[in-house]
Every structure is written in C-alpha cells, then in structure tokens.
Amino acid sequence: MRKNRFIGQDRCYHLISRLAHRAFFLDDEEKDRAVALMRRVEEFSGVVVLAYAFMSNHFHIFIYVPSAEDIGEDEILRRIRILYREASLSQVVATWNRLKAEERELFKRARPTKKFVSRFEAYKSSFVRRMWNSAEFMRTFKQHFTMSFNGRREHSGTMFEGRYHERNHPAERPAMWRTSACVDINAWKAGIAEWPEDYRWCSFAAAVRGDRKARAGYAFMYGGGGWRVIRERHEQSMQEAMGEVLKAREAEKAEPRPGRVAGRVRSKADPKLAMPDKVELGLARGSEKTARRILELLADGPMRPSALREAVGIKSPIHFSRYYLRPLMEKGMIERTDPDSPKSPRQEYKLA
C-alpha cells in the first residue's frame, strides 16, 4: 500500500525523481527545457524554487510552499497563460470563455437555486487546486515535460520511474541552507564538475550568472545583505556538505572488504598485491584515464552502470559496456554484485 504524502503549506520540500530505466534522456537541450518549464510551473503554482539540479537521468528541485492566497480570475488566467503553450493554451482559454459565457446567459434567463452547480466555477477551481501544493507541482512538471519530450522526440510512455521521492521540513534557515547545498553539489558529487558553479544546470551556477529568480531563492533562504554576502554564506554551506560527503567516503574506504587493500585497487590475479598507481591496464580500446576513474569510483563501493557512466561522462550504455565494463571484468578487476542475473535492473559493479 502506498504511503500517503504529507501535503502542507509554509513548508519546504526537496523533490527528487529519476527517469524510467535510469536512461540518460536529459541532454543539454533537454536540461535547458526542463529549467525553463520548472520556472513556468513555479509561477503557475505559486511556490518558490529555492534550489535545483538537473542531471542526465534524474533531477532535484527544492521548493518552499507558502500559504494559499485568495486570487481572482485575472490572476488565475495570467498563471494559465504562463504555464500552457500554443494549442493547449488555446483549448484551455476557449473552454474558460465558453463556460463563463454559458453561465452568464443562464443567469440572464433565471436566478440560480441552492442546487445550482456552476460548471465555470468547477473549471476555475480545477486550476486553483493545483496551486500551493508540492504534489501538484511535481505532477504538473512531470506531465508537461513528458508530453513535450514525447511530442518532439517520437517517444511514447512515461518518462519517469515510479513515484518521486520527497523530504520535507519547516522553512527554518539552517535546514534550508543544508538542503540547498546538498542539491547544488550533485554535479561535484558525481565527479562531473570541480565546483557547482561550473555545472550550468544547477541553481547556484544560474545565480552566479546573474539569474534573478535563482538569486531570489537564495535571498529567501539567507536573508538580505546582497548577492556577494549570500554567495559567501552558501559557498560555506556547500563546503560543509562536501566535507560530509568526503568524510563518508573515507569511512567507507576504511571498512575492510574482500578484494581490497584500504584505499587501493587490488588485482584479482594476485589478491595479496595492491595494484600500483601507474600500472598500465592494457585495454585494447577505450581510455586508460577513464578506466582508472571507474576503478577509483568503485573503490568507494558498488555502483550501478548508469551512475558510473554519468560520473565519467559517457552517454551510450553500449559503448560503456563494450569498451570498459567487459574488458575490466575479463581482466578480473571488477565483477557484478549479482552475477546470476546480469541483466537485472538492480545490477551493480564492484571491485573484484
């Protein structure tokens, strides 16, 4: 049975969702589109995006949901026009105008009774119900992104893997600082950026480039003082979050595991001998540097092939398997965590 989500207001939500099959559908163009759509859904929903990071196969969005407001028809229509595009917008506005005109004509002919149910009010309320709500924010974002992607890329079916993950907490500053820092360091954590501002599709990089909405999110969390002061505070928060990640990795390395000398890659051919740092791997194809990076990543523990590909910047699973996974397994350097089910979606690789 599904666990009911906590849906509240005046609260922060860290929302995480992965693409179906852990596929790497989000190339640079799709990430740009995702950021733009997120801003449209933000404006429609009345929430505040505090931080975000769009990776190749998943995304993080950290939002604050304020208390609901009493808004009129003009404001509802303004938000509708921000969210919807072209044919969809025309259809929504046409239905809005038709139901409103229908009700106006009806009222000219007769006075409504207590049993009267306004079709126009019901239609208007269907949009208001989607505002100031974390679950509706995610549903709207994922539905619109899926329809857009499927229409442009000749894809069919869902884009996302099951339900999204959520962590929520009160809008308290230390908690917001920590969560936003954890969101912004995702690219650094995956090994694809040396510092968060180098990764274009995270909120910190956008704020550094001068994005007004991104800076407004940090101002909400850190208060006044100007961007320079806020930046220094957030960089400190990110450094603390990075320190925790590195500390956890070092602790994991120190744990004794079969086939490993602490912090070093061990060869299966001679389990008592730690592989020298500059040994040639002897790959027939592929990059020695990339292969060595894969071994370094696996020294921190088992990883899924999709996570490994993202960390080393390879999009093609066929190329990755043919040039790196298979050769390294043949040389006895890595192995599957579930060798009896090589095609299992939960399959991971580890040092042999």
C-alpha positions as CSV (number, residue, x, y, z in Angstrom):
1,M,0.0,0.0,0.0
2,R,1.3,3.4,-0.9
3,K,2.2,5.7,1.9
4,N,0.3,9.0,1.9
5,R,2.4,12.0,1.3
6,F,2.5,14.9,3.7
7,I,1.0,17.9,1.9
8,G,1.2,21.1,3.8
9,Q,1.9,24.8,3.3
10,D,4.5,27.2,4.8
11,R,7.0,24.3,4.4
12,C,10.0,23.2,2.3
13,Y,10.1,20.2,0.1
14,H,13.1,18.5,-1.5
15,L,11.7,16.7,-4.6
16,I,13.7,14.0,-6.4
17,S,12.7,12.0,-9.5
18,R,14.6,9.6,-11.8
19,L,14.0,8.9,-15.4
20,A,12.5,5.5,-16.3
21,H,15.0,2.7,-16.7
22,R,17.7,5.1,-15.4
23,A,18.0,6.2,-19.0
24,F,20.1,9.3,-19.8
25,F,17.5,11.2,-21.8
26,L,18.4,14.6,-20.4
27,D,21.0,16.0,-22.8
28,D,22.0,19.7,-22.7
29,E,19.0,20.8,-24.7
30,E,16.5,18.9,-22.6
31,K,18.1,20.2,-19.4
32,D,17.6,23.8,-20.7
33,R,13.9,23.0,-21.4
34,A,13.5,21.4,-18.0
35,V,14.8,24.5,-16.2
36,A,12.5,26.8,-18.3
37,L,9.5,24.6,-17.6
38,M,10.3,24.4,-13.9
39,R,10.1,28.2,-13.8
40,R,6.7,28.3,-15.6
41,V,5.3,25.7,-13.2
42,E,6.8,27.7,-10.3
43,E,4.9,30.8,-11.4
44,F,1.7,28.9,-12.0
45,S,1.8,27.0,-8.7
46,G,2.7,30.0,-6.5
47,V,5.7,28.2,-4.9
48,V,9.2,29.4,-4.6
49,V,12.1,27.4,-6.1
50,L,15.0,27.6,-3.7
51,A,17.5,25.3,-5.5
52,Y,17.6,22.8,-8.3
53,A,20.0,20.5,-10.1
54,F,19.1,18.7,-13.4
55,M,21.3,15.7,-14.1
56,S,21.3,13.4,-17.1
57,N,19.0,10.8,-15.6
58,H,17.4,12.5,-12.6
59,F,16.7,15.9,-11.0
60,H,16.4,17.6,-7.7
61,I,14.1,20.6,-7.0
62,F,13.9,22.2,-3.6
63,I,10.8,24.4,-3.1
64,Y,9.0,26.4,-0.5
65,V,5.2,26.2,-0.5
66,P,3.7,29.3,1.0
67,S,0.1,29.6,2.4
68,A,-2.6,29.7,-0.2
69,E,-3.9,33.1,-1.4
70,D,-7.3,34.4,-2.5
71,I,-6.7,35.2,-6.1
72,G,-9.2,36.5,-8.7
73,E,-10.0,35.4,-12.3
74,D,-7.4,37.7,-13.9
75,E,-4.6,36.3,-11.8
76,I,-5.7,32.7,-12.5
77,L,-5.8,33.4,-16.2
78,R,-2.4,35.1,-16.0
79,R,-0.9,31.9,-14.5
80,I,-2.6,29.7,-17.0
81,R,-1.1,31.7,-19.9
82,I,2.4,31.3,-18.3
83,L,2.1,27.5,-17.9
84,Y,0.3,26.5,-21.1
85,R,1.6,26.9,-24.7
86,E,0.1,27.2,-28.2
87,A,-2.7,24.6,-28.9
88,S,-3.1,23.6,-25.2
89,L,-3.4,27.3,-24.1
90,S,-6.0,28.0,-26.9
91,Q,-8.0,25.0,-25.7
92,V,-8.0,26.0,-22.0
93,V,-8.8,29.6,-22.7
94,A,-11.6,28.6,-25.2
95,T,-13.2,26.3,-22.5
96,W,-12.8,29.0,-19.9
97,N,-14.6,31.6,-22.1
98,R,-17.3,29.2,-23.3
99,L,-18.2,28.1,-19.7
100,K,-18.2,31.7,-18.5
101,A,-20.4,32.9,-21.3
102,E,-22.7,29.9,-20.9
103,E,-23.2,30.8,-17.2
104,R,-23.8,34.5,-18.0
105,E,-26.5,33.6,-20.4
106,L,-28.1,31.2,-18.0
107,F,-28.2,33.9,-15.3
108,K,-30.0,36.3,-17.7
109,R,-32.8,33.8,-18.1
110,A,-33.2,32.5,-14.5
111,R,-32.0,33.0,-11.0
112,P,-29.8,30.2,-9.6
113,T,-31.2,27.9,-6.9
114,K,-29.3,26.4,-4.0
115,K,-28.9,23.2,-6.0
116,F,-27.2,25.0,-8.9
117,V,-23.7,23.8,-9.6
118,S,-21.6,26.2,-11.6
119,R,-19.6,24.5,-14.3
120,F,-17.4,27.6,-14.7
121,E,-16.6,27.7,-11.0
122,A,-15.7,24.0,-11.1
123,Y,-13.4,24.5,-14.1
124,K,-11.8,27.5,-12.4
125,S,-11.3,25.6,-9.2
126,S,-9.6,22.7,-11.0
127,F,-6.6,25.1,-11.6
128,V,-6.6,26.7,-8.2
129,R,-6.4,23.2,-6.6
130,R,-3.1,22.7,-8.3
131,M,-1.5,25.8,-6.7
132,W,0.4,25.9,-3.4
133,N,0.8,22.2,-3.3
134,S,4.1,20.2,-3.6
135,A,2.5,17.1,-5.1
136,E,0.6,19.1,-7.7
137,F,3.8,21.0,-8.5
138,M,5.6,17.7,-9.3
139,R,2.6,16.2,-11.2
140,T,2.3,19.3,-13.4
141,F,6.0,19.5,-14.1
142,K,6.4,15.8,-15.0
143,Q,3.2,15.7,-17.1
144,H,4.1,18.7,-19.1
145,F,7.7,17.6,-19.6
146,T,6.7,14.1,-20.7
147,M,4.2,15.4,-23.2
148,S,6.7,17.9,-24.6
149,F,9.5,15.3,-24.8
150,N,7.3,12.6,-26.4
151,G,6.0,15.1,-29.0
152,R,9.4,16.3,-30.0
153,R,11.4,13.0,-29.8
154,E,8.9,10.4,-31.1
155,H,8.9,8.8,-27.7
156,S,5.9,7.1,-26.1
157,G,5.0,6.3,-22.5
158,T,6.2,7.7,-19.2
159,M,9.5,9.5,-18.8
160,F,9.9,8.9,-15.1
161,E,10.5,6.0,-12.8
162,G,7.6,5.4,-10.4
163,R,6.8,7.9,-7.7
164,Y,9.1,10.8,-6.9
165,H,11.0,10.9,-3.6
166,E,10.3,13.7,-1.1
167,R,11.9,15.1,2.0
168,N,10.2,18.0,3.8
169,H,10.9,20.2,6.7
170,P,9.8,23.6,8.2
171,A,11.1,26.7,6.5
172,E,13.9,27.1,9.0
173,R,17.2,28.7,7.8
174,P,19.8,26.1,8.9
175,A,17.7,23.3,7.4
176,M,17.2,25.2,4.1
177,W,20.9,26.0,3.9
178,R,21.8,22.4,4.3
179,T,19.2,21.1,1.8
180,S,20.0,23.6,-0.9
181,A,23.8,22.9,-0.5
182,C,23.2,19.2,-0.9
183,V,21.2,19.9,-4.1
184,D,23.8,22.2,-5.6
185,I,26.8,19.8,-5.1
186,N,25.2,17.0,-7.1
187,A,27.4,17.5,-10.1
188,W,30.5,17.7,-8.0
189,K,29.5,14.6,-6.1
190,A,29.1,12.7,-9.4
191,G,32.6,13.8,-10.5
192,I,31.4,15.8,-13.5
193,A,32.2,19.3,-12.1
194,E,35.0,20.7,-10.0
195,W,32.7,23.2,-8.3
196,P,28.9,23.7,-8.5
197,E,29.1,27.0,-10.5
198,D,30.8,25.0,-13.3
199,Y,27.7,23.0,-13.8
200,R,25.3,25.0,-15.8
201,W,22.1,23.2,-14.8
202,C,22.1,23.9,-11.1
203,S,20.6,26.9,-9.3
204,F,24.0,28.1,-7.9
205,A,25.5,28.4,-11.4
206,A,22.4,30.3,-12.6
207,A,22.7,32.7,-9.6
208,V,26.4,33.3,-10.3
209,R,25.5,34.1,-13.9
210,G,23.1,36.7,-12.6
211,D,19.7,34.9,-12.9
212,R,17.2,37.0,-11.0
213,K,15.0,34.1,-9.9
214,A,17.8,32.0,-8.8
215,R,19.2,34.8,-6.6
216,A,15.8,35.4,-5.2
217,G,15.7,31.8,-4.0
218,Y,19.0,32.2,-2.1
219,A,17.8,35.6,-0.7
220,F,14.7,33.8,0.7
221,M,17.0,31.3,2.5
222,Y,19.8,33.6,3.6
223,G,18.1,37.0,4.1
224,G,19.5,40.3,3.0
225,G,23.0,41.6,2.5
226,G,23.3,41.4,-1.3
227,W,24.4,38.6,-3.6
228,R,28.1,38.8,-2.6
229,V,27.3,38.1,1.1
230,I,24.7,35.5,0.2
231,R,27.2,33.8,-2.1
232,E,29.8,33.6,0.6
233,R,27.4,32.0,3.0
234,H,26.1,29.5,0.5
235,E,29.6,28.5,-0.6
236,Q,30.4,27.8,3.1
237,S,27.2,25.6,3.3
238,M,28.3,23.7,0.2
239,Q,31.8,23.2,1.5
240,E,30.3,21.8,4.7
241,A,28.2,19.4,2.6
242,M,31.2,18.4,0.5
243,G,33.1,17.7,3.7
244,E,30.4,15.4,4.9
245,V,30.5,13.5,1.6
246,L,34.2,13.1,1.6
247,K,34.2,12.0,5.3
248,A,31.6,9.3,4.5
249,R,33.6,8.1,1.5
250,E,36.8,7.9,3.6
251,A,34.9,6.0,6.3
252,E,33.6,3.5,3.7
253,K,37.1,3.1,2.3
254,A,38.4,2.2,5.7
255,E,35.9,-0.6,6.1
256,P,37.6,-4.0,5.3
257,R,36.2,-5.7,2.2
258,P,37.2,-8.8,0.3
259,G,39.5,-8.0,-2.6
260,R,40.5,-4.6,-1.4
261,V,43.5,-3.0,0.4
262,A,42.2,0.1,2.1
263,G,42.0,2.9,-0.5
264,R,43.8,0.9,-3.2
265,V,42.5,-1.2,-6.1
266,R,43.6,-4.9,-5.8
267,S,44.1,-7.2,-8.7
268,K,42.2,-10.5,-8.8
269,A,45.1,-12.3,-10.3
270,D,47.2,-11.7,-7.1
271,P,44.8,-10.9,-4.2
272,K,47.7,-10.1,-1.9
273,L,49.2,-7.4,-4.2
274,A,47.9,-3.9,-4.4
275,M,47.8,-2.6,-8.0
276,P,50.5,0.2,-8.4
277,D,49.1,3.6,-9.2
278,K,50.8,3.8,-12.6
279,V,50.3,0.2,-13.9
280,E,49.0,0.0,-17.5
281,L,45.6,-1.5,-17.7
282,G,46.3,-2.8,-21.2
283,L,42.8,-2.0,-22.6
284,A,42.5,-2.8,-26.3
285,R,40.1,0.0,-26.8
286,G,38.9,2.9,-24.6
287,S,40.7,5.4,-22.5
288,E,43.1,4.4,-19.7
289,K,42.3,7.5,-17.8
290,T,38.5,6.7,-18.0
291,A,39.1,3.1,-16.9
292,R,41.2,4.2,-14.0
293,R,38.5,6.7,-13.0
294,I,35.9,3.8,-13.0
295,L,38.2,1.8,-10.7
296,E,38.6,4.9,-8.4
297,L,34.8,5.3,-8.2
298,L,34.3,1.6,-7.4
299,A,36.8,1.9,-4.7
300,D,34.2,3.8,-2.8
301,G,31.7,0.9,-3.1
302,P,29.4,-0.8,-5.6
303,M,27.7,1.4,-8.2
304,R,25.1,0.9,-11.0
305,P,26.4,1.2,-14.6
306,S,24.2,4.2,-15.2
307,A,25.8,6.1,-12.3
308,L,29.3,5.1,-13.5
309,R,28.5,6.4,-17.0
310,E,27.3,9.7,-15.7
311,A,30.3,10.1,-13.5
312,V,32.8,9.6,-16.4
313,G,30.6,11.4,-18.9
314,I,29.7,8.6,-21.3
315,K,26.1,8.6,-22.6
316,S,26.0,5.3,-24.6
317,P,25.4,2.2,-22.5
318,I,26.6,0.0,-25.4
319,H,29.9,1.9,-25.7
320,F,30.4,1.9,-22.0
321,S,29.8,-1.9,-21.7
322,R,31.9,-2.8,-24.8
323,Y,34.9,-0.5,-24.1
324,Y,35.0,-0.6,-20.3
325,L,32.8,-2.9,-18.3
326,R,33.5,-6.1,-20.3
327,P,37.3,-5.5,-20.6
328,L,37.7,-4.8,-16.9
329,M,35.7,-7.8,-16.0
330,E,37.7,-10.0,-18.3
331,K,40.9,-8.7,-16.6
332,G,39.4,-9.7,-13.3
333,M,39.4,-6.1,-11.9
334,I,35.6,-5.7,-11.5
335,E,32.7,-8.0,-11.1
336,R,28.9,-7.9,-10.9
337,T,27.2,-7.9,-7.5
338,D,24.5,-10.2,-8.9
339,P,26.4,-12.5,-11.4
340,D,23.4,-14.8,-11.7
341,S,21.2,-12.0,-13.1
342,P,23.5,-10.0,-15.4
343,K,20.5,-8.0,-16.9
344,S,18.9,-7.2,-13.6
345,P,17.8,-3.5,-13.3
346,R,19.4,-3.5,-9.8
347,Q,22.7,-4.8,-11.1
348,E,25.8,-3.1,-9.7
349,Y,29.5,-3.4,-10.2
350,K,32.2,-3.6,-7.6
351,L,36.0,-4.2,-7.4
352,A,36.8,-7.9,-7.7
